[in-house]
Amino acid sequence: MATSLGNATVITLPLTYLDMVRDKKEAVRYAQMGLELARTMGVEHVSLAGLLASALDYGHLLDAPPGLLTTGHATTASSVLKTIEAVLTSTRREWASETVAVLGLGSIGRTTVTTALATFGRPGRLILADLASKEPEVRALGEQLQSEHPNLDWSFVNPAQLDRSPLYDSGVVVGCTSTPNVLQVDRLRPGCIVVDDSVPHCFDVGRAIARADETMDLILANGGLLQLPERFPVLSYAPRLLHDSLGWPAGLDDGDTMTSCFLSPLLMKVDPSLPPTLGQGVPTPAVLANLDALERLGITAPPIRCSGKSPSDAYLAQFADRFGTVSSRS
């Protein structure tokens, strides 16, 4: 990807998520090979895309010189926040009056909610949703957030709960989990906005798009993309098996959006003051520094999109008329 900020390269490892979980030694071996390949190409910064960060102990299992490796999670959290802000503006909604659920409180979820409170302030209500096994650490996070933001109304929810769950009272759901289809589309309340950075998506995409088409009462947005101010060429290489059998692209294309973790090393090259982030969670100042860098460089949230499908202007207008809480004259 030859952008005006510099070149970014994506190296794909021959591993599924299950491979990474079942054989951590093999995951480390392949990732280390990818890291060494990047270094021979003269790459200055490397981020761990997708689920590699969590599979590799957020970078601690790899041997890399200081400053080379980052999880990219500061940029990813920045991307999610910019998307939330853009979607709320498009739909005439207000963070301060929303019931907001954050689904998945791993590194990105924890970083996103902490920085959201620091930048947007308190929502009307905050729901922290994660597996029952994570309840003690999520409750500790909630108590920490409440100490930093007095009068914060928050609660813990297990998304697997089968009876009526407060999760489905939410007007905004932010997905940051690796558990697929944990969010049940048909239980979402009318007017719900879902901003999802989960890999794979935390909901049934086909059913969600079908509901949006049928009832026009749902907004679905990818949370991990950013739009650069200029289009750029993209040259892709793919083995014939992946190209022919799986439809992976090969050849020359162009685009103006980039996955946030792909962009993270470029931001570090352009602004050497941006720190690499290793380990779970990212300090709020690092995310704020990334947000400032994105603002200076004219990098924005892309148009609302999920799995290649975007709502029309007419859809957004009627959604805002039905479910908006801020006057169009405001």
Salt bridges, closest charged atoms under 4 A:
GLU26 OE2 - ARG29 NH2 2.96
GLU36 OE1 - ARG39 NH1 3.98
GLU44 OE2 - LYS269 NZ 2.97
GLU98 OE2 - ARG93 NE 2.51
GLU135 OE2 - ARG139 NE 2.75
ASP169 OD1 - ARG164 NH2 2.65
ASP186 OD1 - ARG207 NE 2.91
ASP196 OD2 - HIS201 ND1 2.70
ASP213 OD1 - LYS309 NZ 3.85
GLU214 OE1 - ARG207 NH1 3.70
ASP217 OD2 - ARG211 NH2 3.08
ASP244 OD2 - ARG240 NH1 3.35
ASP254 OD2 - ARG231 NE 3.11
ASP256 OD2 - ARG231 NH1 3.73
ASP271 OD2 - ARG296 NH2 2.67
GLU295 OE1 - LYS82 NZ 3.64
ASP321 OD1 - ARG92 NH2 3.10
